[in-house]
């Protein structure tokens, strides 16, 4: 049996209590905070518990035959436009083309989610679209290390659809390189390179290596890496080489099988692994029966990749730090004595990706470290004493990034509150295991700043939006609630947030929210089940934290 460290009391996303000593009412920093015991008997607790039970029942019912929570992705206009383009240029399946056409027209009538997707839809439908202007409106304020690549990517996509001219990068032969990046990004950039080369009458720039990268997308079955966008781009590129014509037409005909009920194509096949790990943590915090939690854990272990990590959906061989961190934390919380081997492998995967700056990237070592991803890795690794040095380095990275000037980071989530709650949990984990460490004082200050930001940006209705002044939505509010409810002295803000959420619970127990996930960043996509997961996590922390209403 492989040893597995137990979860940290009071510093787990799954179980917000018992509270760590530094956060208890007897600590000097919180002389007047109510105890967890008194919070449990506070007025309104019964209503909160009933709401949690209803959400938990929905999550439990979402489990599929293989034990994973089913978390399909809604359709999106970008993929639907590219699918219509593929069916049009290959001249196959008029019925599916008609369904996609209706989906795009309905989306335009209801209002496109962003300017680029509006331009893509109009171009695919044969209408005029100002792709250049749309791209400027979408990425004008996009301050992210991927901004240059996104300009190149979206402009090439819009050019393929007929909404813009192909871009003119200084070195077209190297502009689309993606060495060392995640596998579906390598596929996307190879496809865009081919489309750009043929679109600018320079097909000799395409190499045999480019075609080899794209070939797996011509095979039958689900899209490689669970990514419909990457496959659609690859098929549009492969159609330009006659030897792939038959396979491309066959895959185009199969698009009818991936359409959502509204007739559109989603970005991803789903997020069943991600939803099972985060949903499992939510159910554990809600006190779900042990057999339910064990079944989810067993299902997750069956999806662990050979490198020790996990991807976001079943069969996705590209592991990432985000999913792996959540899976490690859930397995540790549910049955550490049973899943020690899997947890240890996941920890090794995480440690192997830590950068020289102490931070963690989403995918491959050597790429840019990210704040929220680093916080997730810290929280997953902190319980194991052997990882203290790595955890301390990660916390230093998080603290330094929080102290830097500029906007609060938004990354794979469109919510500022996502990065803030994750940094609060990371600081809590570090302070729980290393209260006397030289980095502890900085971590405590960074934690206080994160919570102060949330308290200062809470909307009058008690909720939070993606960014300050945005309308409140359940996911943004739930993220913020996780951090605020863990903070002594934030009882009033916690009570207002809980009230905001409970007033928006549907009769069936679920919640409806605006999309939170982003990919390719900053395009939004939506996995409805994750709304319930996030809200249950937030309500769990409100029930057990020192600021419980």
C-alpha positions, 0 to 999 in steps of 0.5 A: 500500500502506498502512503498518501497524506491526508487532506489538510483540516480546514484547507481543502476545497472539499471540506471547509471544516474543522478550521485551522488554528490560525483561522479560529476565533481564538486567533489574534486575527479574528477575535470576534468571529463566530465559531463553526459550532455556532454557525451550524445552529444559526438561523437560515442554516436549515434553508441552506442545507435544503438547498445544498441537498437539492443540488447534491441530488442533481449531481449524483443523478448526473453519473453515467454508466461508467461512474463519471459525471456526465458534463456535455458542452453546449454548442458554440457558434464558432465550431458551428460556422466551421462545420457549415464551412466544411460541409459546404466545401465538401458538398455533403449532407444537406440536412446537417447543413440546414440544421447548422444554418438554422443554429447560426441564424438563431444565434445571430437573432438572439445575439452572438456571444462575442464579435468574432463569433458573430463575424464567423457565423455571418461569413459562414452564412454568406453574409458580409462580415467585418472580421478585422473590426470584430477581432479588434473589438474582441482582443483590444483589451486582451492582456494575456501572454497568448494575445499575439497567437490569438490574433494570428489564429482568429484572423486566419480562421476568419479569412478561411471563412471569408470575413477577412484577408489572410494575415501577413506575419513577418515570417509565415514559415515560423509564425504558426510553430507551436513546439512544446505546447499542448497537443491540440494547439499543435494540431490547430496551428498546423491546420492554420499554417496549411490554410494560410499557405494555400490561402496566400498561394504559397502551398510549398511552405507546408511540410510533410510533418504538418500533414502528419500532425493533422492525419489523426483528425481524419480517422474515425471516432471521437476527435483527438484530445476531445477537441471539435475545434481542432478537428474541424480546422484540421479537416478544412486543411486536409481537404486541400490535399487530394489524398485525404479527400475521401476521409475528409468527406467521411468525417464531414458526414459524421458531423450529424452525430455530434450536433447538440439539440439546438443543431450546433457543434460544441467546442469540446466532447465534454468535461466529464473528468473535470466535472467528476473531480470538482463535483466529487469534491462538492459532494464530499463537502456536502456529506454525500454517502461514502459509496457514492464518493467511492464510485466517483473515485474509482471512475476517475482512477480509470481515466488516469493517463500513463504520465500520471496526470488527467485530461478534462474528458474521458479518453483525452490523453493530454494531461494538464495541471488543472485537472490533475490537481483537482483529481489528486485532491478528490482522491485524497479526500475520499479514500487516501488509503485506497488511492495512494498509488494514483495520488502519488503518480499525480503528484509526480506529474505536477512536480515535473511541470513546475517551472524555474519561477516556482509557478506551474503552467497548464500543460507543458513545462517550459511554457508560461506559469499561470496564477490560478493553475499554480494555486491549484497545484499548491493546494493539491501538493501541500498535504504531503510533507515531502513537497514543502519546498515545491509548495513554498516556491509555488506560494512565492510565485503566487504572492509575487504575481498578486503583488504585481501591478495590472489587472487581476488575472483571468485565464481559463475562467472568465471570472476574476473571482476564480483566480482569487478564490484559488489563491486564497485556498493556496495561501490557507493550505500553505499557512496550515502546513508552514505557519512559521515559514519565511514566506508565510507573512507574504502569503497572509498579506496576499490572502488579505488583499485577495479577500479585500478585493472581493469584498470591495467588488461585491454587487449590491444584490449580494453577488459578483460578476465576471469583473467588477460592475458586471451583472451578478451570476451564480458561478462568479458568486460561488467562486467568491463565496468560497473565499469570503466564507472562509474569512473571519469578519466577512459574515455580512458579505457571506450572508448576502452572497448566500441569499443571492444564490438561494433566491436563484435556485430553480424549482428542480434544484439547479442553477443557470449561469452565464458561461464561465470557461474560456477556450481558446482564450478569451472565447467563452464556452459553457458546460451547464453541469459545472454551474451546479458544481460551483454553487455547491462548493460555494454553499458548502464553504458558507455552511462550514466557514468562520463567516457562516451566515 
